[in-house]
Amino acid sequence: MTKRKSELPTTAGFLSDADHADEENFEELEAGDRPDAGSYDYWQKRAATYDQDIFRSSDEDHEGLIHGEIDAAAQRAEHGRRLGKGHDEGTAASKLVAVDAGCGPGLWLDALSKRFGRVVGLDQSPNLLDKAKEDKEELLHSKHAKVELHPAVDLGQPCAREYAPDGQELCGPSVPGTAHSADLVASFNVLLSPNKQARENILRREVEMLRPAPGSTLLLLVPSAESYRSVRKLYRKLGGVESGLGRYVDYLDDHPDEEADNVFRVFALTKHYTKKEACSMVEAAGLECDKVLSFPMRWRFVFPFASDEAYDTLAKQPPAHEWIVVAHPKVGAAGGSLWSRARSDFL
């Protein structure tokens, strides 16, 4: 089978020929010269071909799983605000705040703005924020929605420990205007870096953004380690490069040292999570893990170059998936939130 550069898979999509135009050498990438899937430089570059290459979870939510969790988070927060300050239903809903941490080009801003009175989109990549401003111009200027975009370049940077006046441990600096303010922090395919410290920094900041009340919600979407291993095994079982699925160099070889931490080469080096790991991650960050749900992915996305015959075979297999993780701040015996007691060793 002829080697086609556009058949290289990446964590959230597939590389286009245009994206490879500025790669130094395709063979070097096969040899292991892989970018960090969570890095600033990686997403600055990916912005140019985002629509062609990247997994758009907002378009793939055919079962309404993520939309359902957004609605549930809004209902939970409304209930908590009404109980806490005696707001009526309309007032409580208008005061709800959602933060889309790692919003990219703004895929989820519309859905969030339908349920939350204020929506703040954050991203470390100025190029992706520029794309969001262009793609979501009408929403950003709507009189019926309050949607803001802000840079958050520091999200994955080393964390300087700080302490509140009451001694609670924080992780600063805070993203301006978001500390302790969000009823929902949504973070879809953001915790991807193979760098443990970078993942830790991001999650600590996301926890810090939550209102310290059990009515607030952290909603994550992360790659599934179980699914990656199953898809790779299936690819090899069906014949690999001779299977009719396409040529995927990252499914041909194992890399035990990286994979011991569930880091896989899907073009970029990308952290994946087992179901148990996804839940323990948020629990160790001081939250209560509510649920971990399977988010199915269409085979035509996983193997976009497959033949019709190969798709017929795939249709008989369980779908590939990612994990939806839902978590909430804990309430201590004295009624205080444990949100700030995030441990540094949660991953």
N, C-alpha and C positions, 0 to 999 in steps of 0.2 A: 504494500500500500504506500502511496506517495505521502511523504511527510508534509503536513499542512500546518503552518504556524498558527493559524486561527483555531486549531483544535486543542490548544493548551488550556486546561481548566484552571480557574482561580476560585478562591473561597466563595465569592459571591457572584461569580459569573464566568465568562470566558473571554480571553483576549482577542481583540480584533486585529486584522492585518495592520490597520493604522497604528495601533498601539505598539506593535512590534517594530515599526519603522524607526523608532528611536532607541531600540534595544541594541546593545553593542554586538551581541552574537547569540543566536539561538542555541548553539551547541554549548555555550558557557552556562546558559540557564539550565540545560539538561544536566550539566555537571554539578549543579548545586549552588549556583550563584543566585540566590533567591531573596527577594525583598521581604521585609517585615510587614505583614498584612495589617498591622495597626498603626504604622508609622505615618508621620506628617508627610514625608516626601512621597510615599506610596500613593496616598489619597490626593495629593496635589496633582500627581500625574494622571491618576485614574479619572479625574473629573472630566477630562476632554472626551473620553469615550464611555462615560458612565451609562448612557442610555443603551449602548450596544452591548456592553460587557457585563454589567453588574446585576445580580439577583435583586429584583424589585419585590420585596415582601408585600408591599401594598397591593401590587397587581396579582400576587399569587395567593392571597387570602381567600380562596374560593369557598372555604367552609365557614368563613366569618369568625375564625378563632381569635385572631388578634383584635378585630373590631369588637367582638364580644367582651374581651378582657378590658378594652378601653371603656366600654359602657359600664361594666361592672365596677371599675375603678372610680368612675364618676359617681355612680350611685352610692358606693361605699363612702366616698368623701362627702357627698351631700348629706348623707345620714349623720356622719360624724360632726359636720359643721352645725347642723340643726340642733343636735344634742348638746354640743359644746357651748354655743353662744345664742341659742334660741332663734336662729335665722328661720324665716319661712322658706318654703321650697324654692321660690324664684330667686330670692336673695342669695341663698346658699349656692345655687348653681352658677350664678353670675360671678361669684367670688372664687370659683375653682381655678387652680393654676396647674398647667401641665408643662413640663420641660421635656423636650425631645433632645436628649443628649447624644450628639453624633447624628444630627438630622440629615446630613448630606444635602442632596438637592431638594429636600422638603417633601419626601414621599408621603409622610404621615401627617403633615400639618393640617390638611383639610379635615381628615377624620377627627383629629384632636380638637380642632376649633368648633366642631359641632357639639361637643360635650363639655368643653371647658371655657370659662370666661376669658382667660388669658393663656396664650400659648407662647412659649419661648423656645426657639430653635437654636441650638448651639452646635458648632462644629469647629474642629481644629484646622480645617482646610479652608483658606480664603477662596480658593477656586470653586469649591463645592458651595460655599455660601453665595458666591456670585451667581452660580447656576440656579440656586434656590430663589434668589431675588428675581431672576429672569423668568423662571418657570412659574413662580407663585406670585407674580406681580399683582394680579387682580386680588388675590386673597390678602396680601400684605397691605393693600390700600382700601380694603373693604370697610364700610361703615358698620357692618354687622358682625365683624370678628376682630379681636385684638390679638394679632400675631406679630411677633418680633423675632428678628434674627440677630445673633451676637456671636463674635468669635470666642473660641475657648481653646486657644492654642496651648494653654498650660495643662490641659486635662491629663495628658499622659506623662507629664514631666515629673521629676523627683519631688516627693512630697515633704514639705517643711512642717514638722509637727507644731501645732499651736494649741493653746488651751483657753477655753472660755473662762470668764470670771468665777464660775462655780466649780472650776476644775475639770470640766468635761473636755475630753481630747477631741480636737478638730484636725482637719487636714487642709492647710491653707497653701496659697491664697484661694479664697472663694471666688467662684465665677460671679461677677458683679450682679446683684439683684436676684440671685437665686437661692442663697443660703437659707435653709429651713423654710422655704416658701411653697414648695410644690406638693400638690395633692397626688400627682402622678409624675414619676420620672420614667419615661420610655427610652429604651436604649437598644436599638435593633442592629445586630451584627456590628457591634463596636468593640467588645472585649475579645479581640482577635489576635493581639500581639503575642508572639512566642515569649516575649519578655515579661516575666512574672511581675517585676516591679512596676512596669507600665500598666498592666492590667489592674494591679492593686491600687495604683494611684487613681485610675479612672473610677473604679467602683467606690472607693472611699469618697470621692467627690460627689458621685451620684447619690450615695447615702446621705451625705451632708445636705444635699438640695431638698430632701424630703422634709415635709412638716413632721416634727417629732410627735406624731400621733398615730395610733393604729388604724385610723381611717385613710391614711395615705398608702400609696402603692408604688413599688418598683416593678416594672414590666420589661423583661429582657427577651431578646431572641439571640440564641447562640448556636454555632455549628455543633452537630451531634457526632461524637466519636464512634458510637455504635453504628450510625448510618454510614459514615465514611468507610469503616472497615467492611461493612456488608456490601457496599457498592463496589469497592475494590475487589473483594472476593468474587462477586458476581461477574465483574468485567473479565477477570482472569479465567473463571470457569467457562464463560461463553467463548473464549478464544482470544482474548486480548486484542491485539491489532488486527487479527483476522476475524473478529466477531461481527463486523459490520456496524459497530458502535462508534468507530472513529479511533484515532491514535492518541492515547493519553499516557504520556511518559510517566506521569506521577502515579499511575496505578500499576506500573510494571515493577517497581523496586520498593523494598522496605528500607527504612532508615531507623533502626532500633533505638539509637541514642535520642533522637528527636521524639519518636513516637512513645517513648516511656512516659512523657508528659502530655500525651495526646496532641502533639504538634505534628501536623501533616503538611506535605508539600502539595498544594493545590495552586500551582504557579507560585504564589507567595507562601511563605512559612506562616501557618495559620493554626492558632490554638483551637482545639475542639474539646467538647465536654461530654463525659458520660452523664446519664440522667442523675445518678447519685452525686457526682461531682458538681453538677449545676446547682443542685439544691444545697449541698454543703457549703458552696462558695458564698451564697447570700446569707446563710446562717452564721458562718464565721465572720461575716461583715457586720453582725449585730442585728440582722433581720430575722423574721420568721418566714420560713419557706412554706408558702401556701400550696403551691402545686407546680408540677412540671409537665407540660403537654407536648405531644408530638405535633409538629407543624409540617404537613406533607409538602413535598416538592414534585412537580411534574417531571416525568422521565424525559420529556422533550426539552426541559431545561438542563437536566443533568447530562444528557447525551444529545446535544443539538445537531450533531452530524450523523446520527444513526440512520441506517437504511430502514425502509418500511418493514422489512422482514424482521429486523432487530427490534423495532418497536413492538411488533406483535409478541415477541418473546418477553420483552420487558413488562408488557401489560399484565402478564400473569404473575409478576413478582410484587411483593410489598413495596410501596413507594419509599424513596429516599425521604429524609426528614431533617429538620432542625428542632431545637428545643425552645419552647416558650416557657419562661420562668416567671412566676408571680410571687412576690414577697411583700411583707408589711413590717413596719416597726413593731418591736415587742413592747409590752407594757410590764414594768417591774412590779414587785410586790407593793411598792409605795406609790404606784401610779405613774412613775416616771418612765420615759422611753429609754430603751437601751440602744437607740440608734447610734449614739456617739462612741460606743465601746467597741468599735471595729478593731479586730486584731490584725496585725501586720502579716500574719502567716496564713491568710485565708485561702490561698491557692498553692 
